Amino acid sequence: MPQYGVLYFVQLTERLGAEYPELRPDIAVDCGDRADLAHAAMRAGLRNILFGGDPRVAEKLAGIAAELRIRFVALPASSRAD
């Protein structure tokens, strides 16, 4: 299964938005248990982030997301279907 970096999804969102402005694409990025990817996604401007790592880290990331008005969903580790 291919894996793409954060900037790939930023460019995908921008290109889709430019080509289909009436649809206003809104991509959610699943960062798995990687807090570094979730944080990078926030810094890059992605607006929907899923995270399935440590709940204590998720709480900190959720605080950052709230400040940036980003939709952040913390998934319980047991619910992930990797």
Disulfide bonds with the S-S distance in Angstrom:
none
